[in-house]
Structure formats: structure tokens, C-alpha cells
Amino acid sequence: MLSGCDYLPSINGLGLKTAHKLLRKYKTVDKVLQYIRLETSLKIPKDYLKFYRIAELAFLHQKVYDPLSERLVHLHPIVDSAGWTPEMRAYVGWFVRGIFLEFSALMFTSLAILMTW
């Protein structure tokens, strides 16, 4: 995600190879960002770490269809969501414009049938 992601602004000039190298060297995103701020001329967008954390949640807890239960479930269970903001929940598929997002198995079955025609 450091080298580019649809969910957060990019750090211009930071490519995949460099991001990988820095993560291997510094081990955490926080330390990589600190290195970039102090030791390079790259500009980190405002609130980048905040948006990075939200994007990370989107990848870890995205909604996926479970054919056994015939419903949408989180890819990885959310253990403690007490500190989650509505903005965070929107990224992982809980709310869309304030409406709880949950599709029935019927909708997915209908989509599957349409896609096979």
C-alpha cells in the first residue's frame, strides 16, 4: 500500500521496490514514514498514516461472500470495533451512506445466474 493504493493518497516517487526495501529494513510503516520525513525529499500527504490505517482495515476486514452461510461476512473477524469511526466502517463495508450494508443470498444467486448467461 505504501507504493500506491486506491484508498489513500500516494507518496509521489515511492515505488514498489523502494517501499519493499524500506519495510524490510525498518519493519513498520510508522518507522518507514519517519525515515521518509527525516531523510528524503519525498513529501508525505497530510494525514497519510490515518488514511493508511483505514485502508489497512479495508484489506483485512473486507466483506466477502461465504457460500456456506450464504451471506456476506468479514474476511477476518472484527474482534473489537469499539474505537471504529463511521469512516472506518464505511471502508470495510458496514455502512454505505448511513445504510447498513448486508445482501441476501438471493441477490448473489441472482447475480451468479445473470453472469453465466
N, C-alpha and C positions, 0 to 999 in steps of 0.2 A: 504494500500500500504506500510505502514511502516514495516509491518511484513513479507513482501515479495511480489514481483511483477515481472513479466517477462520483464517489461520495464525499470527497473533500478537495479543497484547492491544492494545486500542485506546487512543489518546490522546484521552480524552474532551474534546470541544469543538473538535477539529481536523477540519474538513470538507474536502471535495474542493477547493473554490475556494481556501481558505486554504493547504492543502497544496501545491497547484499554484503559487500565488503565491510561497510561501516557497522552493520548489525552483527556480523560475526566478530568484529573487533570490540565493540562497545556493549554488546549483549542486550541492551534495552533501547527502546525508542526514545525514552527521555534522555539517555546519555548521548545518543546519536544526534538528537536535536541540539543538545548543549554544545557538542563538538561543532556542529554546523554553524551555530550562532557565534561562537567564540573564535573559531579557527578558519572559517572560509568566508568567501564573499557572497555566498548564496543567501537569498532572502527567504525567510520562513514567513508564510502568510499569517496574518493576525488570527489568534485563536486556533492555530493549526492543531495543537495537541488535543484540545477539546473535541474538534471535529474528527481527529484520528481515532480517539476513544469511541466515539459514537459509531464511526464506520466499522471499527473492530467488532462492536456488538452486532452490527448488521450481518457481518460474515459469520460470526459464531452462533447467533441465535435466529437466523433467518427462518421463515416459515417454509416447510416442505410438506408435500402430501404423503401421508402414511397410508398405504393401501390396506394394511391390516385393520386399522381403526376407521378407515375411510373418512379421514378428516385432516385438516392442516394441523401440524404440530411444529414446535420449535426444533431445529436441527440438534441443538444441545439444550437440555432443560435449563430454565432460568431458576436458579436456586433462591436468590434474594433480590427482589426487584424493588425493595422499599425506597431506594435512593434514585430510582429511574424517573427522569422527567418525561413529559409527554413527547418532547422532541426525540428522546432516546427510543421510546416505544414506537414512534412512527417509523423509525429506521428498521426495526425488526418485524414490522407487520402487525402490531397490535391495533393501531388506530390509523385511519385514513380520514383526514378532515373531521376528526372528532367522532367518527363512527367505528365501532368495534368491527374488526375485520375477521370474519370466520365464514368460510364457504362450506356448503354441504357437499356430501359425496355425490349427490345428484348433479351438481354443477360440473364437477370434474368428470363424471361419467359422460355427461353431455358433450363436454369439450373433447374428450377422448374419441367419442363416436364421430364428431364433426371432423376431427383431424385425420381420421382414417378414410374418409370419403374422398 
